[in-house]
């Protein structure tokens, strides 16, 4: 069975003062690409991931959407995700 899987994670350091958004992409339990808001672009970890990262990084609208996820995804859901 072949499986694609993705996770979107928010890492809160000192409340909402310092927030990090990480979006990971997996294929058959192997991480092949990742977006990290601290880095600001996708990074590929396999040849397949490097090709995808280049394509995703060359899309200015998609990159702006990912870079602003710290605000619209993480900070917006802070109250829901913390005890």
HELIX and SHEET records of a PDB file:
HELIX    1   1 UNK A   47  UNK A   57  1                                  11    
HELIX    2   2 UNK A   60  UNK A   67  1                                   8    
HELIX    3   3 UNK A   69  UNK A   69  1                                   1    
HELIX    4   4 UNK A   70  UNK A   74  3                                   5    
HELIX    5   5 UNK A   75  UNK A   77  5                                   3    
HELIX    6   6 UNK A   78  UNK A   81  1                                   4    
SHEET    1   A 4 UNK A   4  UNK A  13  0                                        
SHEET    2   A 4 UNK A  18  UNK A  27 -1                                        
SHEET    3   A 4 UNK A  30  UNK A  36 -1                                        
SHEET    4   A 4 UNK A  41  UNK A  44 -1                                        
END                                                                             
